[in-house]
């Protein structure tokens, strides 16, 4: 266990559904991240929160909406997704800007999302 | 030019072989370097940090060459369980690290 928990582990949704992914970290970290990983493709950084403030939005479509109510929790709200959004969605946490460049990320097990 | 580049492989080696991966980075101001391992359909996990003087952890040796802007990972006496994707991670001026696309290693009997 890395101390980063993601739920659900698997999700199947239709294109008209609304769902949310949840991430919780128990490591006392200040930064949290959402990544997307499609089959046989590299990690794509989506969003970054540092001390609850969004510091990075990597040109992500508005059908993905992040929320970070506190440093321990991160959500990704999904609506009107497309089949090409099917992927593994990974959450990570780290010390963030407080650690400077020596910023090791710890990942959750991911949510495997299928959009039908 | 991509910020962090890796040969995607796959590297296909027999058990007991020694295998090495390189990773190049473009930001000369980069200050921190890591190797992560990702098993199939699992999350990436930190394998080891890379220090300026090079460092070793059992069968794994990591090296940094700042002049040529690359890091390397050497795996000795490969095991079947070493089969995975090895991700090069570089921390630059920002606290947000940059991941390479990974190098796939397959160790066969």
Interface residues (C-beta under 8 A of the other chain):
Chain A: X2 X31 X33 X41 X42 X43 X45 X48 X50 X55 X56 X88 X90 X94 X95 X96 X97 X99 X100 X101 X102 X103 X104 X105 X106 X107 X108 X109 X110 X112
Chain B: X30 X31 X32 X34 X41 X42 X43 X44 X45 X46 X49 X87 X89 X91 X92 X93 X95 X96 X97 X99 X100 X101 X102
